[in-house]
Amino acid sequence: MDALVVRLSQLDTEAAGALRVVAFYDTLMLRRVNLPALARASAGLAECVAGVRLHGTGRALRFAPNGREAQGPLPTARSAVRPVLLDEEEAGTVWLERDTAPRALDDLLLERFAIAVAAALERHGPAQTTMADPALVELVISPADEAARARALRLLGFAPGLPVLVAAVSTSLPLDRVGARVCPERQVKTASVCGVGVVLAAAIDPERFPEGARAGIGAADGPTASWRQARTALRFTTPLRPVVRHRDLGALALLAEVPPDAARANPDVAAIGRVAAAPDDLETLEVYCALGSVRRTAERLHLHHSSVARRIDRIGVELGMDLTSPAGSTRAGVALALWRLLDD
């Protein structure tokens, strides 16, 4: 110990300060302080506003050096930001808000701040990460025995008896961000199973799926049935309707059970395939079947209604049906749905 004291006394001021920063956060972690205490202590050490935000909740904690919560909106420009990594996933960020140039030890302070936040998340759970072990998620949605499913749900952090909804998602975006966005306040876990994104959550907000993502949402309380419904609903998604709830499909869900060979051989479905060779015609038909009005279709496509009317008449001739009649519009909509179901 005496030798260590002698060696420390020979260090320059910056190195001694670095050791104090490390010791400061080691002490905080040993005392198992929570996130507000970490942010408050970091602000006092840095002598500026310090903040932490968790992606899972979206909430930001900001404290001033005097220990009080910082007031005002979060500044767009922060002097230094670091990610909080938990199980190799970015669970949040920490930052400092300096009016002056960064100080020499800011990088080290933020690094230790982020490590301490990750440790606090593990202790004070449930963890704010949403990515889960795919094997556990697959066990939850598969027809496994109830005891195995209950154990998997418990390991994923879901309380016993808690309703679990399932969404099937197709997206190029990180699944953890999608999950945190559609269920920001409650338990949610995500994983990729057989090439399809799976979101398990106590509640799912269909309006919060990001642009570019397609999702089908199951309706049943049981995860296995909910997953089956979610995959069916995902098959009905389109660019015009990227998020579909199974309960909103009603009798249309029965179309998913039509054998592909039978659908492919149907003349109406074959005619839709010919219309699809012209992307503009296909988009017009899809919007018209969804909205049921030439004028509303024109507004949606930013075209003159007379141009859309002529296009609808031409498409109707090619399909061999009167699209302006309720029967013809319904027939085209069913054929369009079957054609899209062939293109999983």
Contacts in CASP RR format, 6 or more apart in sequence:
PFRMAT RR
TARGET T0000
AUTHOR 0000-0000-0000
METHOD contacts of the structure
MODEL  1
MDALVVRLSQLDTEAAGALRVVAFYDTLMLRRVNLPALARASAGLAECVA
GVRLHGTGRALRFAPNGREAQGPLPTARSAVRPVLLDEEEAGTVWLERDT
APRALDDLLLERFAIAVAAALERHGPAQTTMADPALVELVISPADEAARA
RALRLLGFAPGLPVLVAAVSTSLPLDRVGARVCPERQVKTASVCGVGVVL
AAAIDPERFPEGARAGIGAADGPTASWRQARTALRFTTPLRPVVRHRDLG
ALALLAEVPPDAARANPDVAAIGRVAAAPDDLETLEVYCALGSVRRTAER
LHLHHSSVARRIDRIGVELGMDLTSPAGSTRAGVALALWRLLDD
8 16 0 8 1.000
8 19 0 8 1.000
11 19 0 8 1.000
14 104 0 8 1.000
14 105 0 8 1.000
17 105 0 8 1.000
18 105 0 8 1.000
18 108 0 8 1.000
21 45 0 8 1.000
21 105 0 8 1.000
21 108 0 8 1.000
21 109 0 8 1.000
21 112 0 8 1.000
22 108 0 8 1.000
22 112 0 8 1.000
24 41 0 8 1.000
24 45 0 8 1.000
24 112 0 8 1.000
25 112 0 8 1.000
25 113 0 8 1.000
25 115 0 8 1.000
25 116 0 8 1.000
28 37 0 8 1.000
28 38 0 8 1.000
28 41 0 8 1.000
28 116 0 8 1.000
29 115 0 8 1.000
29 116 0 8 1.000
29 119 0 8 1.000
29 120 0 8 1.000
32 120 0 8 1.000
32 123 0 8 1.000
33 41 0 8 1.000
33 120 0 8 1.000
34 120 0 8 1.000
34 124 0 8 1.000
35 52 0 8 1.000
35 54 0 8 1.000
35 61 0 8 1.000
35 117 0 8 1.000
35 120 0 8 1.000
35 121 0 8 1.000
35 124 0 8 1.000
36 61 0 8 1.000
36 63 0 8 1.000
38 52 0 8 1.000
38 113 0 8 1.000
38 116 0 8 1.000
38 117 0 8 1.000
38 120 0 8 1.000
39 50 0 8 1.000
39 51 0 8 1.000
39 52 0 8 1.000
39 61 0 8 1.000
39 62 0 8 1.000
39 63 0 8 1.000
40 63 0 8 1.000
40 67 0 8 1.000
42 50 0 8 1.000
42 51 0 8 1.000
42 63 0 8 1.000
42 94 0 8 1.000
42 96 0 8 1.000
42 109 0 8 1.000
42 113 0 8 1.000
43 49 0 8 1.000
43 50 0 8 1.000
43 51 0 8 1.000
43 63 0 8 1.000
43 64 0 8 1.000
43 65 0 8 1.000
43 67 0 8 1.000
43 70 0 8 1.000
44 50 0 8 1.000
44 63 0 8 1.000
44 65 0 8 1.000
44 67 0 8 1.000
45 109 0 8 1.000
46 65 0 8 1.000
46 96 0 8 1.000
46 98 0 8 1.000
46 103 0 8 1.000
46 106 0 8 1.000
46 109 0 8 1.000
47 65 0 8 1.000
48 65 0 8 1.000
48 79 0 8 1.000
48 96 0 8 1.000
48 97 0 8 1.000
48 98 0 8 1.000
48 99 0 8 1.000
49 62 0 8 1.000
49 63 0 8 1.000
49 64 0 8 1.000
49 65 0 8 1.000
49 70 0 8 1.000
49 96 0 8 1.000
49 97 0 8 1.000
50 62 0 8 1.000
50 63 0 8 1.000
50 94 0 8 1.000
50 95 0 8 1.000
50 96 0 8 1.000
50 97 0 8 1.000
50 113 0 8 1.000
51 60 0 8 1.000
51 61 0 8 1.000
51 62 0 8 1.000
51 63 0 8 1.000
51 70 0 8 1.000
51 94 0 8 1.000
51 95 0 8 1.000
51 96 0 8 1.000
51 97 0 8 1.000
52 60 0 8 1.000
52 61 0 8 1.000
52 84 0 8 1.000
52 92 0 8 1.000
52 93 0 8 1.000
52 94 0 8 1.000
52 95 0 8 1.000
52 113 0 8 1.000
52 117 0 8 1.000
53 59 0 8 1.000
53 60 0 8 1.000
53 61 0 8 1.000
53 92 0 8 1.000
53 93 0 8 1.000
54 84 0 8 1.000
54 91 0 8 1.000
54 92 0 8 1.000
54 121 0 8 1.000
54 128 0 8 1.000
55 90 0 8 1.000
55 91 0 8 1.000
55 92 0 8 1.000
55 128 0 8 1.000
55 176 0 8 1.000
55 177 0 8 1.000
55 180 0 8 1.000
56 91 0 8 1.000
56 92 0 8 1.000
56 128 0 8 1.000
56 130 0 8 1.000
56 180 0 8 1.000
56 184 0 8 1.000
57 128 0 8 1.000
57 184 0 8 1.000
57 185 0 8 1.000
58 180 0 8 1.000
58 184 0 8 1.000
60 74 0 8 1.000
61 69 0 8 1.000
62 69 0 8 1.000
62 70 0 8 1.000
62 74 0 8 1.000
62 97 0 8 1.000
63 69 0 8 1.000
63 70 0 8 1.000
64 70 0 8 1.000
70 97 0 8 1.000
75 97 0 8 1.000
78 95 0 8 1.000
78 96 0 8 1.000
78 97 0 8 1.000
79 95 0 8 1.000
79 96 0 8 1.000
79 97 0 8 1.000
79 98 0 8 1.000
79 101 0 8 1.000
79 102 0 8 1.000
79 106 0 8 1.000
80 95 0 8 1.000
80 96 0 8 1.000
80 98 0 8 1.000
80 102 0 8 1.000
80 106 0 8 1.000
80 107 0 8 1.000
80 110 0 8 1.000
81 93 0 8 1.000
81 94 0 8 1.000
81 95 0 8 1.000
81 110 0 8 1.000
82 93 0 8 1.000
82 94 0 8 1.000
82 95 0 8 1.000
82 110 0 8 1.000
82 111 0 8 1.000
82 113 0 8 1.000
82 114 0 8 1.000
83 90 0 8 1.000
83 92 0 8 1.000
83 93 0 8 1.000
83 114 0 8 1.000
84 90 0 8 1.000
84 91 0 8 1.000
84 92 0 8 1.000
84 93 0 8 1.000
84 94 0 8 1.000
84 114 0 8 1.000
84 117 0 8 1.000
84 118 0 8 1.000
84 121 0 8 1.000
85 91 0 8 1.000
85 114 0 8 1.000
85 118 0 8 1.000
86 118 0 8 1.000
86 121 0 8 1.000
86 122 0 8 1.000
86 127 0 8 1.000
86 128 0 8 1.000
86 129 0 8 1.000
87 127 0 8 1.000
87 129 0 8 1.000
87 131 0 8 1.000
89 129 0 8 1.000
89 130 0 8 1.000
89 131 0 8 1.000
89 176 0 8 1.000
91 118 0 8 1.000
91 121 0 8 1.000
91 127 0 8 1.000
91 128 0 8 1.000
91 129 0 8 1.000
92 117 0 8 1.000
92 128 0 8 1.000
94 110 0 8 1.000
94 113 0 8 1.000
94 114 0 8 1.000
94 117 0 8 1.000
95 110 0 8 1.000
96 102 0 8 1.000
96 106 0 8 1.000
96 109 0 8 1.000
96 110 0 8 1.000
98 106 0 8 1.000
121 127 0 8 1.000
121 128 0 8 1.000
126 157 0 8 1.000
126 187 0 8 1.000
129 176 0 8 1.000
130 175 0 8 1.000
130 176 0 8 1.000
130 179 0 8 1.000
130 180 0 8 1.000
130 188 0 8 1.000
130 189 0 8 1.000
130 190 0 8 1.000
131 175 0 8 1.000
131 176 0 8 1.000
131 189 0 8 1.000
131 190 0 8 1.000
131 191 0 8 1.000
132 156 0 8 1.000
132 189 0 8 1.000
132 190 0 8 1.000
132 191 0 8 1.000
132 200 0 8 1.000
133 155 0 8 1.000
133 156 0 8 1.000
133 191 0 8 1.000
134 191 0 8 1.000
134 192 0 8 1.000
134 193 0 8 1.000
136 152 0 8 1.000
136 155 0 8 1.000
136 156 0 8 1.000
136 191 0 8 1.000
137 152 0 8 1.000
137 156 0 8 1.000
137 189 0 8 1.000
137 190 0 8 1.000
137 191 0 8 1.000
137 193 0 8 1.000
137 198 0 8 1.000
137 200 0 8 1.000
138 191 0 8 1.000
138 193 0 8 1.000
139 148 0 8 1.000
139 149 0 8 1.000
139 152 0 8 1.000
140 149 0 8 1.000
140 152 0 8 1.000
140 153 0 8 1.000
140 156 0 8 1.000
140 164 0 8 1.000
140 200 0 8 1.000
140 223 0 8 1.000
141 166 0 8 1.000
141 193 0 8 1.000
141 198 0 8 1.000
141 200 0 8 1.000
141 223 0 8 1.000
141 224 0 8 1.000
141 226 0 8 1.000
141 227 0 8 1.000
142 224 0 8 1.000
143 224 0 8 1.000
144 152 0 8 1.000
149 223 0 8 1.000
149 224 0 8 1.000
150 160 0 8 1.000
153 160 0 8 1.000
153 164 0 8 1.000
153 223 0 8 1.000
154 160 0 8 1.000
156 189 0 8 1.000
156 200 0 8 1.000
157 187 0 8 1.000
157 189 0 8 1.000
158 164 0 8 1.000
158 187 0 8 1.000
158 189 0 8 1.000
158 200 0 8 1.000
158 202 0 8 1.000
159 187 0 8 1.000
162 187 0 8 1.000
162 202 0 8 1.000
163 202 0 8 1.000
163 221 0 8 1.000
164 200 0 8 1.000
164 201 0 8 1.000
164 202 0 8 1.000
164 221 0 8 1.000
164 222 0 8 1.000
164 223 0 8 1.000
164 226 0 8 1.000
165 200 0 8 1.000
165 201 0 8 1.000
165 202 0 8 1.000
165 203 0 8 1.000
165 204 0 8 1.000
165 217 0 8 1.000
165 218 0 8 1.000
165 226 0 8 1.000
166 198 0 8 1.000
166 199 0 8 1.000
166 200 0 8 1.000
166 217 0 8 1.000
166 218 0 8 1.000
166 223 0 8 1.000
166 226 0 8 1.000
166 227 0 8 1.000
166 229 0 8 1.000
166 230 0 8 1.000
167 182 0 8 1.000
167 198 0 8 1.000
167 199 0 8 1.000
167 201 0 8 1.000
167 204 0 8 1.000
167 215 0 8 1.000
167 216 0 8 1.000
167 217 0 8 1.000
167 218 0 8 1.000
167 230 0 8 1.000
168 196 0 8 1.000
168 197 0 8 1.000
168 198 0 8 1.000
168 215 0 8 1.000
168 216 0 8 1.000
168 227 0 8 1.000
168 230 0 8 1.000
168 231 0 8 1.000
168 233 0 8 1.000
168 234 0 8 1.000
169 175 0 8 1.000
169 178 0 8 1.000
169 196 0 8 1.000
169 197 0 8 1.000
169 198 0 8 1.000
169 199 0 8 1.000
169 209 0 8 1.000
169 213 0 8 1.000
169 214 0 8 1.000
169 215 0 8 1.000
169 216 0 8 1.000
169 234 0 8 1.000
170 196 0 8 1.000
170 197 0 8 1.000
170 213 0 8 1.000
170 214 0 8 1.000
170 215 0 8 1.000
170 234 0 8 1.000
170 237 0 8 1.000
171 178 0 8 1.000
171 197 0 8 1.000
171 210 0 8 1.000
171 212 0 8 1.000
171 213 0 8 1.000
171 214 0 8 1.000
171 215 0 8 1.000
172 212 0 8 1.000
173 210 0 8 1.000
173 212 0 8 1.000
173 213 0 8 1.000
175 190 0 8 1.000
175 191 0 8 1.000
175 192 0 8 1.000
175 197 0 8 1.000
175 199 0 8 1.000
176 190 0 8 1.000
177 210 0 8 1.000
178 190 0 8 1.000
178 199 0 8 1.000
178 209 0 8 1.000
178 210 0 8 1.000
178 213 0 8 1.000
179 188 0 8 1.000
179 190 0 8 1.000
179 199 0 8 1.000
179 201 0 8 1.000
180 188 0 8 1.000
181 208 0 8 1.000
181 209 0 8 1.000
181 210 0 8 1.000
182 188 0 8 1.000
182 199 0 8 1.000
182 201 0 8 1.000
182 204 0 8 1.000
182 205 0 8 1.000
182 206 0 8 1.000
182 208 0 8 1.000
182 209 0 8 1.000
182 215 0 8 1.000
183 199 0 8 1.000
183 201 0 8 1.000
183 202 0 8 1.000
183 203 0 8 1.000
183 204 0 8 1.000
183 205 0 8 1.000
184 208 0 8 1.000
186 201 0 8 1.000
186 202 0 8 1.000
186 203 0 8 1.000
187 201 0 8 1.000
187 202 0 8 1.000
188 199 0 8 1.000
188 200 0 8 1.000
188 201 0 8 1.000
188 202 0 8 1.000
189 199 0 8 1.000
189 200 0 8 1.000
189 201 0 8 1.000
190 197 0 8 1.000
190 198 0 8 1.000
190 199 0 8 1.000
190 200 0 8 1.000
191 197 0 8 1.000
191 198 0 8 1.000
192 198 0 8 1.000
196 231 0 8 1.000
196 234 0 8 1.000
198 227 0 8 1.000
199 215 0 8 1.000
200 223 0 8 1.000
204 217 0 8 1.000
206 215 0 8 1.000
206 217 0 8 1.000
206 243 0 8 1.000
206 245 0 8 1.000
209 215 0 8 1.000
209 242 0 8 1.000
209 243 0 8 1.000
212 242 0 8 1.000
213 242 0 8 1.000
213 243 0 8 1.000
214 234 0 8 1.000
214 237 0 8 1.000
214 242 0 8 1.000
214 243 0 8 1.000
215 230 0 8 1.000
215 233 0 8 1.000
215 234 0 8 1.000
215 237 0 8 1.000
215 242 0 8 1.000
215 243 0 8 1.000
215 244 0 8 1.000
216 230 0 8 1.000
216 231 0 8 1.000
216 233 0 8 1.000
216 234 0 8 1.000
216 236 0 8 1.000
216 237 0 8 1.000
216 243 0 8 1.000
216 244 0 8 1.000
216 245 0 8 1.000
216 246 0 8 1.000
217 230 0 8 1.000
217 233 0 8 1.000
217 243 0 8 1.000
217 244 0 8 1.000
217 245 0 8 1.000
217 246 0 8 1.000
218 226 0 8 1.000
218 227 0 8 1.000
218 229 0 8 1.000
218 230 0 8 1.000
218 233 0 8 1.000
218 245 0 8 1.000
218 246 0 8 1.000
218 247 0 8 1.000
219 226 0 8 1.000
219 229 0 8 1.000
219 245 0 8 1.000
219 246 0 8 1.000
219 247 0 8 1.000
220 226 0 8 1.000
220 229 0 8 1.000
229 246 0 8 1.000
229 253 0 8 1.000
230 246 0 8 1.000
232 246 0 8 1.000
232 249 0 8 1.000
232 253 0 8 1.000
232 256 0 8 1.000
233 244 0 8 1.000
233 245 0 8 1.000
233 246 0 8 1.000
233 249 0 8 1.000
233 253 0 8 1.000
234 244 0 8 1.000
235 256 0 8 1.000
235 340 0 8 1.000
235 341 0 8 1.000
235 344 0 8 1.000
236 244 0 8 1.000
236 249 0 8 1.000
236 252 0 8 1.000
236 253 0 8 1.000
236 256 0 8 1.000
236 337 0 8 1.000
236 340 0 8 1.000
236 341 0 8 1.000
237 243 0 8 1.000
237 244 0 8 1.000
238 286 0 8 1.000
238 340 0 8 1.000
240 286 0 8 1.000
240 287 0 8 1.000
240 290 0 8 1.000
241 290 0 8 1.000
246 253 0 8 1.000
252 337 0 8 1.000
255 334 0 8 1.000
255 337 0 8 1.000
255 338 0 8 1.000
255 341 0 8 1.000
256 341 0 8 1.000
258 338 0 8 1.000
258 341 0 8 1.000
260 342 0 8 1.000
263 269 0 8 1.000
263 338 0 8 1.000
263 339 0 8 1.000
263 341 0 8 1.000
263 342 0 8 1.000
264 270 0 8 1.000
264 342 0 8 1.000
266 335 0 8 1.000
266 338 0 8 1.000
268 319 0 8 1.000
268 321 0 8 1.000
268 331 0 8 1.000
268 332 0 8 1.000
268 334 0 8 1.000
268 335 0 8 1.000
268 338 0 8 1.000
269 335 0 8 1.000
269 338 0 8 1.000
269 339 0 8 1.000
269 342 0 8 1.000
271 318 0 8 1.000
271 319 0 8 1.000
271 320 0 8 1.000
271 335 0 8 1.000
272 285 0 8 1.000
272 319 0 8 1.000
272 332 0 8 1.000
272 335 0 8 1.000
272 336 0 8 1.000
272 338 0 8 1.000
272 339 0 8 1.000
273 339 0 8 1.000
274 318 0 8 1.000
275 281 0 8 1.000
275 282 0 8 1.000
275 285 0 8 1.000
275 315 0 8 1.000
275 318 0 8 1.000
275 319 0 8 1.000
276 282 0 8 1.000
276 339 0 8 1.000
280 311 0 8 1.000
281 311 0 8 1.000
281 314 0 8 1.000
281 315 0 8 1.000
283 301 0 8 1.000
284 297 0 8 1.000
284 301 0 8 1.000
284 308 0 8 1.000
284 311 0 8 1.000
284 312 0 8 1.000
284 315 0 8 1.000
285 312 0 8 1.000
285 315 0 8 1.000
285 323 0 8 1.000
285 332 0 8 1.000
285 336 0 8 1.000
286 336 0 8 1.000
287 297 0 8 1.000
287 300 0 8 1.000
287 301 0 8 1.000
288 294 0 8 1.000
288 297 0 8 1.000
288 308 0 8 1.000
288 312 0 8 1.000
288 323 0 8 1.000
288 329 0 8 1.000
289 329 0 8 1.000
289 332 0 8 1.000
289 333 0 8 1.000
289 336 0 8 1.000
291 297 0 8 1.000
291 300 0 8 1.000
292 329 0 8 1.000
294 305 0 8 1.000
294 308 0 8 1.000
294 309 0 8 1.000
294 312 0 8 1.000
294 324 0 8 1.000
295 305 0 8 1.000
297 308 0 8 1.000
297 312 0 8 1.000
298 304 0 8 1.000
298 305 0 8 1.000
298 307 0 8 1.000
298 308 0 8 1.000
301 308 0 8 1.000
312 323 0 8 1.000
312 324 0 8 1.000
313 323 0 8 1.000
313 324 0 8 1.000
315 323 0 8 1.000
316 322 0 8 1.000
316 323 0 8 1.000
316 332 0 8 1.000
319 332 0 8 1.000
319 335 0 8 1.000
321 328 0 8 1.000
321 331 0 8 1.000
321 332 0 8 1.000
322 328 0 8 1.000
323 329 0 8 1.000
323 332 0 8 1.000
END
